[in-house]
Amino acid sequence: MPGPLTLVAEKKNSVPDNLNEDFAFRISSGEVADKLSEIGPITATSANISGNDTSYSIDDISNKLLEKVDYVIDAGTLNKGPTSAIAAVREDGVKVFREGPIKKKEIEKIV
């Protein structure tokens, strides 16, 4: 990945129905996520509710979100950085849902 980029893809039948219609994925640069992914893929939500501020520590996570999850791994305070760009690559081109450090032109170039 060229940086913090979340890609949205069509959900395959093997993905549980209780997940969104579209399936978003990204390769994390976090050390803990990297180690966990050696075991297998990680299915997780962001540590913030869409539209709210980014969470960089467990203390930043809203109680509303904490009530909806089974587990939270506390990796300490994370380095503050830009949130990932979110984009879907479709037959008719790239659709950007959220701008980030990776711009549409760069996404188009790599896909």
Secondary structure, DSSP 8 states (H G I E B T S, - for coil): --SSEEEEEE--TTS-TTS-SEEEE-----HHHHHHHTTS------SS-TTS----SGGGS-HHHHTT-S------S-------EEEEEETTEEEEEE--SS-HHHHHHH-
